[in-house]
Amino acid sequence: MGVKMPEQEFTETASKETIGADIYNQTGTITKLQPPAQSQDEWLKYGEQISTFLATLPEYLGSFFNQYKQPLVTVGLIVGSIVGVKVLLAILDALNDIPLVAPTFELIGIGYSAWFVYRYLLKASTRKELTGEITVLKSQVVGKEIPEA
């Protein structure tokens, strides 16, 4: 019993040009793409487009702001007030961490509340005075004239 060895097949080797063309035509082969050659004129065209856009940008922004002035101001005020409240709360939180500051503020608040009740709320004449001051303040904020009484 003899074991027969398979004969090896030899193939002809092709030239490098033929191998290169075959490699680029095979599916699944990754090839390097050559960047397309761009002329100087294309770059100048892109540069001109960018420069004209940047030249007209202030006009666009100005007309946009003029068209939407009231909503932009409203949004700005809302964002500013939210930031202001957050900063105020952060400052108060930092002050509360200092020993004896929170109880001191509480005592000041209780004292001012007691003074306010004594000054404006106990007597009918002082309540009328307070109502008049509130009416004046409200008319100053709203911008209407106070009817003479």
Secondary structure, DSSP 8 states (H G I E B T S, - for coil): ---------------HHHHHHHHHHSTT-----------HHHHHHHHHHHHHHHHHHHHHHHHHHHHTHHHHHHHHHHHHHHHHHHHHHHHHHHHHTSTTHHHHHHHHHHHHHHHHIIIIISSHHHHHHHHHHHHHHHHHHHT------
